[in-house]
Amino acid sequence: MKSTQSYFVYVGTYTEEDSASKGIYAYRFDSRTAELTSLGLAAQTVNPSFLAVHPNHRFLYAVNEVQSYAGQKSGAVSAFAIDHATGKLTLLNEVASKGAYPCYITVDKTGKYVLVANYIGGSVAVFPVLEDGRLGEVSAFVQHTGHGPNQERQAGPHAHSIDLSPDNRFAIVDDLGLDETLVYKFDSKKGSLAGNPTLAKADPGAGPRHFAFHPDGKLAYVIDEMGSTVSVFRYDGGSGALRPLRTTSTLPGSFTGPNTAAE
């Protein structure tokens, strides 16, 4: 970030399958003029499909959405230092994500932990952030089990996102394969996820993908990829429970044909 009006914008890409992309790209955004200027390749890395910036703005973290890393059936998570003069990223280290095809990453509000959702792995993992920005070994890991009614898309669990509550006490996970949004207790001192999560069920075959809180912290929203719907929940900040209120289609009534929703 250069000033209060000028910001670096980072874009993750897919680099495999004959793609011309090489990794993470940087842009400079001027909020006064809405001008976006390309700064080119910020860091070369494989399939950095989702990114998150540390609260101190010194570090950036990316999932490497692959199925094999260092001989393991796992993707990877990469840590980078941000050059505030040029926008370039310097690789600090990589760790295994503990599951195949990680697709989502977030940094907790203390800046001490990175949380990752592994899509094909159907799992979530937590990694400590060391003082120099590098990632340590996994501090928590939860493997989901089960399946949904769509055998083509939901033959097993598919953790698609992991977000934190405004008070940093709960980690909310959308699992597309299970038609569930799972709420885990998150301990920001230990980097742990408590078992026996609170569950919010989606309609069968809906495929929940991404989650967002309303700014007032009392309402929450889940977008369902396969069902092309948005589900609204009342959020209980004391227990982390999500109470369903309504589900609305993302499509106009006149629409026909296939569709999926993303973010």
N, C-alpha and C positions, 0 to 999 in steps of 0.2 A: 504494500500500500504506500503510495507516494505522498498523498495529502488527503484531507477530508473530502476533496472533490474528485480525486483520481485514485482508482483502485486497480489492482491486478485481478483478472478473471482467469480461472484455470478450467480447461476443458479436457475431460477424459475421453479416450477413444478405444475402439477395438483395432488391434494391430495385426491380427491373424486373418486367415482365409483370404489371401490375396489383397488385403487392404493396403493402401498407400500410407496409412497413418503409422507413426513411429512411437507414439506415447502420449504424453501430456503436453498440451499447447497452452501458451499464455497470451493474453490480450490485456491492453490497458483501456479501462473504461473511464470516460470523463462524464461525471454525473450532471455537469452544467449543460453540456451540449448533447449528451446521449451518444457520443461518438465512441466507437469501439475500434481500437487499432491493434492489428496483429503483431505480436512479438516473436512469433515462430515457435519452434519446438523448445519447451522448457526442460524436459527430461525424457530420455528414451527409456521405455519400459514396456512390458508385454501386457496388453489388454487391461489398461487402467480404467475400468468401466465406471467406477464411482470414487469420488474424492471427498475429503473432509479437511478443513483447516483447523489447526490448534487454536484455542482461545487467545494465546499470546501472539498469534500471527507470525510466529517464527518458523513453524513447521507445517508441512502438508502430508497427509496420509492417503494412500490409494490401495484399493484391492486390485490384485492381478487375477482376473477372471479366467483361470485355466483349471484343468483337471489333474495336472501332474506337476509337482514341484519338488525338486531335490530327491527324486526317487519315491516320493510319497503320493498317495491318492489325495491330493490337496491342492488348493490354490495358494496364493501368497498375499502378504500385506507388506507394502513398501513405505518407508519413512523418508522424507526429504526435508532438507533445510531450504528456506526461501531466501533468495538474494533480493533485498528490498530496493536495490539500485536498478537491477536488470530484469527481475522477475524469473530468472533462471532457478532451477531446482537442482540441488546436489543430493544424490542418494546417500542416506545415512546407513540403512541396513534393510534387510528383508527377513521375514519370518513366515513359516508355513501357517496358513489360515485354519488348518485342522479340518478342512472339508473342501470338496471339489466345487469349483466355480463360485467363489465368493462374489457377491453382487452389490453389497451395501456396507457402508462404514460410517461411524459417527464417533466423535470425541466427547467424553463426558464433561460436565460443566466445570469440574475441578482441573481439567487438563491432565489428569493422571492416568487415564485409561482410554483405550480405543476398543470399540465394540464392533463386531463383524458378523454379518449373516452369510452363511454358505448355502447357495441355492440348491445345487445338485446334492451336496452333502447333507442338506436338511438339518443343519446345526447352527448354533451361534457360539461365539467365542469372545473372550475379553483378554486384552494384552496390556500390560503396564507400559506407560511412557516414561522412559528414563530421563534424567536431568538434561542430557544432551540431545533429547528428541528421539533417540533410537527406541525401538520397541524391544521389550523383554519377552521372556517365555510366557506362554498362556497362563493366566491366573484363574480362568473359569471356562468351562466348556459344557454345553448341553446338547445332547443328540435327541432330535425329535423322532417319533415313530408314528406309524399309521399311514393312512391314505385317504383320498377323497373319491367321489363317485365317477369322475372322468378318468378312465384307465389310461388314456393317452397322455394327459397332462398331470394327473394326480395319483400316479401309481405308488408314490412315496412322498415323504415330507419335502417341502421346498421353502426353506426360510428365505424371505425376499426383502425384509427390511428389519432394522433394529433402531429404535429411537428412545430417548430418555424423557421422563416427565419433567415439568418445569422445576421441581424441587430436587431432581437428580436421584430420587428414591426408587424409581421403578424403570425397568427396561421393557419396552413394548415391541413385540415381534409379530409381524405378519407372516403367516405360513400359507403360501398359495396351495400347497399340496394337501393340507389338512382342513382347509376352509376355516381356519382359526386365527384369531389375534390373541396372543399369549402375553400376559403381564407378569414379569418376574420381579422380585425384590432385588434391587441392586445396592450393594454395599460399596460406596466409593472409597472407603478406607482399605478394604481388602481386595477390591476388584472382583467380587463374587456375585453369582446369580443364584438366588434361592430356588429350590425345586418346588414342585406342586404349584405351578403358576395359575393365576386367575385366567379364565378363558372367556372369550367373546366369540360366539359361533356366527359364521357367515351363512348365507343361503347355500345349499348344496351345489357345488360346481361353480361358485362365484369366483373363487381364487383371489383372496385378499393379497394386495401387493405393497402398497405404501400407506403411511400413517401421518397424520398432522394434527396438532393441537390448535384450537382456537386461541387467540391472544389472551382471552380471559381465563384460560386454563380449566374451564368447566365443561367444555364440549370438545369432542375429538371426532376425527373423520378418517375413514378407511376407504381407499379406492380399490375396487374389485376388478382385477384385470380381465378375467374370463367372462364375468357377468356384465361388464361395462356399467357398473353402478357405483354410487357413493353411499356408504352407510354412516349414519350420524349416531354418536353415543354421548350419553351423559357420563362425565368422568368423576369418580369419587377420589379426591386427592388423599383421603385418609387410608383407604384400602387398596387403591389402584384399580378398583373394579370399573368395568365399562358396561353401562346399561344401554341397550339398544333403543333408539328413538324412532328412526325411520330409515328407509333405503330408497334412493332416487336414481333413476336411469340417467346416464350421461349422454344419451342419444335422443334426438328429436323423434317424435312419434311417427314421422313419415319415413324414418330410416329403415332400409332393408339391406341385408348382407352381413358378412362377418365383420367383427370389430373387437379390438382389445384396448383396454385402458392402462395407463402407465403411471402417471405421477400427479 
